[in-house]
Each structure stands twice: as structure tokens, then as C-alpha cells.
Amino acid sequence: MKYILLLLSLLMVSGTAMAKNEIALPAENVSSNMRSVEKKVREAAVKVTKPFMGGHGSGSYVIYKDLHLVFTAQHVADGVLGSNYLVSHGNESRIATLIYSDEVDDIAVLYFSYQFMTIEPMKYNPVEDIADIGAGVVYSGFPSSHKLMSFNGRVAGYENSGRIGDKHIILQTYGWFGCSGSVIYNHKGQQIGILYGVDVEYYPNVQVQENMIWVVPMQQLNLEKAIKPFCEGFKGKPPKACR
């Protein structure tokens, strides 16, 4: 094959993000020309870290009915169900629990009982069909050791996922280690999919194509089915999303 996937796009960045007691609003200048949906997507972007391990990926803070969730890639949150992860945005952090893990489609869902105070989640609103070629997309993530970055791009095409009938999305935009798990949105604020890899070529040396990004479509996540084990094991009065 001309292209192979760099599936494990999670970079083990030095330094572990630590929870902080003080909550401060982020001090950054965002252009008034930035679309409203871009601002919302940026605000909902979070860094996902294995406590004390030093590496990180990205994710998106999403609300489904009354459940506060984080969508990310499975190789970012690859522990057993019930494992804890540090989810951060700016100076605010939360401990989230892994409640769904799909290694084949590289999707994971984290849950936390205490919502963020300084940022707002994106509403769970996935596209009904796989995104059209040429469709504009936006996402925010944490590439390498950089702080939060925001990107625009387009759907460039599709590739077979390896399972009959399934296909993955290829974007033309920027991506790098640490962006894995970022949720890709369209300009309506709907979830298109989850970023999980970048392309690599051999000519004969390795060349990383930083603008060819692989995304698993959001249609691969059946959220009601994904949260069912969590709901069945919930102690106390179950959330509305479980009823």
C-alpha cells in the first residue's frame, strides 16, 4: 500500500497535566471573525491525560440529555472500563471514567458526574449520514506540546475501513500527535467523526503527511447502546438519559 496509517497518534508528551484547585477563565483573544460554531467547538475541546503517565490526547466535551461526556479515541483512553482519566481545559480539570471502549472503530466515551464550570459542552447532535466530500469541517485539539489549537478543513474523500460496508473519512487539514480523539464538527455544530490517525508514506523513507487526517464516522457510535452497561450499573437514581 502507498499509504499506511499511523494509528497510534497519541504522543507521549513530557509532563503530566495536574488538577488545579483554582478555577480561572481562559485569558485569550479570539477574533470576532471566528464563526460562532468554531468558538463553541474550541470551548468544548479538552485534553485527555492518563494520570501520572505523561502522555495526552484530545477530546470533546459533549452533553447527551443530562449526561456530561467526553468523546475521544480508544487509543487515547485504552484502559479497562472504569479506568480514570484527567480531562482538562485551561486551568480547570475533572476526573472522568471510561464507560465505553471500541478498539475496532477507535472510539471511547468518558463520563464525569461534575460538569465543568468555565466551559460549555457541545450538544450531542451527530450527522445522520457520512459527511459529503468537500464539506467544511472544524475542530480544536492539543497537538504535541502545543496549547489549544483550532483548525479548519474539508472532507477530501473516503477509504475502506477494513470491514465490509464501512468507510472512514479522510480530511484535508492539519493534524499531529496529541490531536487524536478530537471530534470533527461541520459548520452547523454537528459531530462528523473522531480523529484517530495521520497518513505515512515510504519513498523509501518515511514521510508524514500532516494534512491527510483519518476520521472514523460518528455513525459508528451507537450512543444509546454504548451507555447501556453504564446505566445498568448506575447506583442510585439513574440519569434521565438512562430511562
QUIQUI-V911178 format. One record per pair of residues at least 4 apart in sequence whose ideal C-beta (glycine too) atoms are under 8 Angstrom apart, sorted by sequence separation. I is the first residue (numbers start at 1). J is the second residue. If there is no record, write none. Layout:
I_J ; I_J
This chain:
30_34 ; 34_38 ; 35_39 ; 36_40 ; 37_41 ; 38_42 ; 39_43 ; 40_44 ; 41_45 ; 49_53 ; 50_54 ; 63_67 ; 72_76 ; 73_77 ; 74_78 ; 79_83 ; 88_92 ; 102_106 ; 116_120 ; 127_131 ; 131_135 ; 142_146 ; 162_166 ; 171_175 ; 175_179 ; 185_189 ; 186_190 ; 202_206 ; 203_207 ; 216_220 ; 222_226 ; 223_227 ; 224_228 ; 227_231 ; 228_232 ; 229_233 ; 230_234 ; 234_238 ; 238_242 ; 239_243 ; 34_39 ; 50_55 ; 63_68 ; 64_69 ; 72_77 ; 88_93 ; 102_107 ; 116_121 ; 142_147 ; 161_166 ; 185_190 ; 201_206 ; 202_207 ; 221_226 ; 234_239 ; 238_243 ; 49_55 ; 63_69 ; 77_83 ; 79_85 ; 87_93 ; 88_94 ; 101_107 ; 102_108 ; 115_121 ; 131_137 ; 142_148 ; 143_149 ; 160_166 ; 161_167 ; 185_191 ; 186_192 ; 200_206 ; 201_207 ; 49_56 ; 61_68 ; 62_69 ; 86_93 ; 87_94 ; 100_107 ; 101_108 ; 141_148 ; 142_149 ; 160_167 ; 161_168 ; 175_182 ; 184_191 ; 185_192 ; 200_207 ; 231_238 ; 48_56 ; 61_69 ; 62_70 ; 77_85 ; 86_94 ; 87_95 ; 100_108 ; 101_109 ; 140_148 ; 141_149 ; 159_167 ; 160_168 ; 183_191 ; 184_192 ; 200_208 ; 201_209 ; 231_239 ; 234_242 ; 30_39 ; 47_56 ; 48_57 ; 61_70 ; 62_71 ; 86_95 ; 87_96 ; 100_109 ; 140_149 ; 158_167 ; 159_168 ; 184_193 ; 199_208 ; 200_209 ; 47_57 ; 48_58 ; 60_70 ; 85_95 ; 86_96 ; 98_108 ; 99_109 ; 140_150 ; 141_151 ; 158_168 ; 183_193 ; 184_194 ; 198_208 ; 199_209 ; 231_241 ; 47_58 ; 48_59 ; 59_70 ; 60_71 ; 84_95 ; 85_96 ; 98_109 ; 99_110 ; 139_150 ; 140_151 ; 158_169 ; 159_170 ; 183_194 ; 184_195 ; 198_209 ; 231_242 ; 30_42 ; 46_58 ; 47_59 ; 59_71 ; 60_72 ; 84_96 ; 85_97 ; 98_110 ; 99_111 ; 138_150 ; 139_151 ; 158_170 ; 182_194 ; 183_195 ; 198_210 ; 230_242 ; 45_58 ; 46_59 ; 59_72 ; 84_97 ; 85_98 ; 97_110 ; 138_151 ; 157_170 ; 171_184 ; 181_194 ; 182_195 ; 199_212 ; 45_59 ; 46_60 ; 58_72 ; 83_97 ; 84_98 ; 96_110 ; 97_111 ; 138_152 ; 139_153 ; 155_169 ; 156_170 ; 181_195 ; 198_212 ; 199_213 ; 227_241 ; 45_60 ; 46_61 ; 57_72 ; 82_97 ; 83_98 ; 96_111 ; 97_112 ; 137_152 ; 138_153 ; 155_170 ; 156_171 ; 169_184 ; 180_195 ; 181_196 ; 198_213 ; 199_214 ; 227_242 ; 44_60 ; 45_61 ; 57_73 ; 82_98 ; 96_112 ; 136_152 ; 137_153 ; 155_171 ; 156_172 ; 179_195 ; 180_196 ; 197_213 ; 198_214 ; 44_61 ; 59_76 ; 70_87 ; 81_98 ; 95_112 ; 136_153 ; 137_154 ; 154_171 ; 155_172 ; 180_197 ; 197_214 ; 44_62 ; 57_75 ; 58_76 ; 80_98 ; 81_99 ; 94_112 ; 136_154 ; 137_155 ; 153_171 ; 154_172 ; 195_213 ; 196_214 ; 41_60 ; 57_76 ; 79_98 ; 81_100 ; 135_154 ; 153_172 ; 154_173 ; 195_214 ; 196_215 ; 56_76 ; 57_77 ; 81_101 ; 94_114 ; 134_154 ; 135_155 ; 153_173 ; 175_195 ; 195_215 ; 196_216 ; 77_98 ; 134_155 ; 152_173 ; 153_174 ; 194_215 ; 48_70 ; 94_116 ; 133_155 ; 151_173 ; 176_198 ; 193_215 ; 194_216 ; 78_101 ; 87_110 ; 132_155 ; 133_156 ; 151_174 ; 169_192 ; 175_198 ; 192_215 ; 193_216 ; 46_70 ; 48_72 ; 77_101 ; 92_116 ; 131_155 ; 133_157 ; 151_175 ; 169_193 ; 171_195 ; 193_217 ; 194_218 ; 78_103 ; 85_110 ; 87_112 ; 92_117 ; 133_158 ; 168_193 ; 192_217 ; 193_218 ; 61_87 ; 70_96 ; 92_118 ; 192_218 ; 74_101 ; 89_116 ; 91_118 ; 92_119 ; 191_218 ; 193_220 ; 48_76 ; 59_87 ; 61_89 ; 74_102 ; 90_118 ; 130_158 ; 48_77 ; 50_79 ; 74_103 ; 89_118 ; 90_119 ; 170_199 ; 17_47 ; 78_108 ; 89_119 ; 74_105 ; 75_106 ; 77_108 ; 143_174 ; 184_215 ; 17_49 ; 74_106 ; 76_108 ; 143_175 ; 144_176 ; 146_178 ; 16_49 ; 51_84 ; 73_106 ; 74_107 ; 77_110 ; 143_176 ; 144_177 ; 145_178 ; 51_85 ; 73_107 ; 74_108 ; 137_171 ; 139_173 ; 141_175 ; 143_177 ; 144_178 ; 176_210 ; 179_213 ; 16_51 ; 50_85 ; 51_86 ; 73_108 ; 143_178 ; 175_210 ; 16_52 ; 49_85 ; 50_86 ; 71_107 ; 72_108 ; 137_173 ; 142_178 ; 143_179 ; 174_210 ; 175_211 ; 16_53 ; 48_85 ; 49_86 ; 71_108 ; 72_109 ; 130_167 ; 141_178 ; 142_179 ; 155_192 ; 174_211 ; 16_54 ; 48_86 ; 49_87 ; 71_109 ; 72_110 ; 131_169 ; 141_179 ; 173_211 ; 175_213 ; 15_54 ; 17_56 ; 48_87 ; 49_88 ; 70_109 ; 130_169 ; 172_211 ; 174_213 ; 14_54 ; 47_87 ; 69_109 ; 70_110 ; 139_179 ; 141_181 ; 172_212 ; 173_213 ; 12_53 ; 13_54 ; 46_87 ; 47_88 ; 69_110 ; 70_111 ; 141_182 ; 171_212 ; 172_213 ; 12_54 ; 13_55 ; 46_88 ; 47_89 ; 69_111 ; 70_112 ; 140_182 ; 170_212 ; 171_213 ; 12_55 ; 13_56 ; 46_89 ; 68_111 ; 139_182 ; 170_213 ; 171_214 ; 11_55 ; 45_89 ; 51_95 ; 67_111 ; 68_112 ; 139_183 ; 170_214 ; 171_215 ; 10_55 ; 11_56 ; 68_113 ; 139_184 ; 169_214 ; 170_215 ; 10_56 ; 43_89 ; 68_114 ; 138_184 ; 139_185 ; 168_214 ; 169_215 ; 10_57 ; 68_115 ; 137_184 ; 138_185 ; 168_215 ; 169_216 ; 9_57 ; 48_96 ; 68_116 ; 137_185 ; 138_186 ; 168_216 ; 169_217 ; 137_186 ; 138_187 ; 168_217 ; 136_186 ; 137_187 ; 167_217 ; 59_110 ; 135_186 ; 136_187 ; 68_121 ; 141_195 ; 166_220 ; 61_116 ; 69_124 ; 131_186 ; 137_192 ; 159_214 ; 161_216 ; 105_161 ; 139_195 ; 156_212 ; 135_192 ; 61_119 ; 63_121 ; 61_120 ; 62_121 ; 63_122 ; 65_124 ; 89_148 ; 104_163 ; 127_186 ; 61_121 ; 62_122 ; 63_123 ; 64_124 ; 153_213 ; 61_122 ; 62_123 ; 63_124 ; 122_183 ; 131_192 ; 48_110 ; 60_122 ; 62_124 ; 131_193 ; 10_73 ; 26_89 ; 122_185 ; 127_190 ; 9_73 ; 26_90 ; 125_189 ; 126_190 ; 127_191 ; 10_75 ; 25_90 ; 26_91 ; 125_190 ; 126_191 ; 127_192 ; 9_75 ; 10_76 ; 24_90 ; 123_189 ; 125_191 ; 126_192 ; 8_75 ; 19_86 ; 24_91 ; 122_189 ; 124_191 ; 7_75 ; 18_86 ; 23_91 ; 17_86 ; 19_88 ; 22_91 ; 23_92 ; 122_191 ; 16_86 ; 17_88 ; 20_91 ; 20_92 ; 20_93 ; 108_181 ; 19_93 ; 18_93 ; 19_94 ; 44_119 ; 17_93 ; 19_95 ; 43_119 ; 44_120 ; 43_120 ; 44_121 ; 44_122 ; 40_120 ; 41_122 ; 40_122 ; 58_140 ; 58_141 ; 58_142 ; 57_142 ; 56_142 ; 131_217 ; 107_194 ; 130_217 ; 106_194 ; 130_219 ; 106_196 ; 129_219 ; 127_218 ; 26_118 ; 126_218 ; 127_219 ; 25_118 ; 126_219 ; 23_117 ; 24_118 ; 45_139 ; 23_118 ; 45_140 ; 47_142 ; 126_221 ; 44_140 ; 45_141 ; 41_138 ; 45_142 ; 41_139 ; 42_140 ; 7_106 ; 41_140 ; 124_223 ; 38_138 ; 37_138 ; 47_148 ; 35_138 ; 45_148 ; 76_180 ; 77_181 ; 45_150 ; 75_180 ; 76_181 ; 42_148 ; 73_180 ; 42_150 ; 72_180 ; 73_181 ; 41_150 ; 72_181 ; 107_216 ; 71_181 ; 106_216 ; 105_216 ; 38_150 ; 71_183 ; 109_221 ; 107_220 ; 38_152 ; 107_221 ; 109_223 ; 105_220 ; 34_150 ; 105_221 ; 109_226 ; 102_220 ; 109_227 ; 102_221 ; 111_230 ; 58_178 ; 71_191 ; 57_178 ; 58_179 ; 62_183 ; 73_194 ; 75_196 ; 56_178 ; 57_179 ; 58_180 ; 59_181 ; 60_182 ; 72_194 ; 73_195 ; 57_180 ; 58_181 ; 59_182 ; 60_183 ; 71_194 ; 73_196 ; 57_181 ; 58_182 ; 59_183 ; 102_226 ; 100_226 ; 99_226 ; 100_227 ; 99_227 ; 62_191 ; 100_229 ; 99_229 ; 100_230 ; 13_144 ; 14_145 ; 60_191 ; 99_230 ; 13_145 ; 11_144 ; 48_181 ; 45_182 ; 58_195 ; 41_183 ; 41_185 ; 37_185 ; 41_189 ; 81_229 ; 40_189 ; 37_187 ; 71_221 ; 37_188 ; 35_187 ; 37_189 ; 64_223 ; 67_227 ; 64_227 ; 13_177 ; 11_176 ; 13_178 ; 9_175 ; 11_177 ; 9_176 ; 10_177 ; 11_178 ; 9_177 ; 10_178 ; 9_178 ; 9_179 ; 10_180 ; 9_180 ; 10_181 ; 8_180 ; 67_239 ; 66_239 ; 65_239 ; 66_240 ; 67_241 ; 65_240 ; 66_241 ; 65_241 ; 64_241 ; 9_195 ; 9_196 ; 9_197 ; 7_196 ; 9_198 ; 7_197 ; 6_197 ; 5_197 ; 6_198 ; 5_198 ; 6_199 ; 5_199 ; 6_200 ; 4_199 ; 5_200 ; 3_199 ; 4_200 ; 3_200 ; 3_201 ; 4_202 ; 2_201 ; 6_208 ; 3_209 ; 3_212 ; 5_214
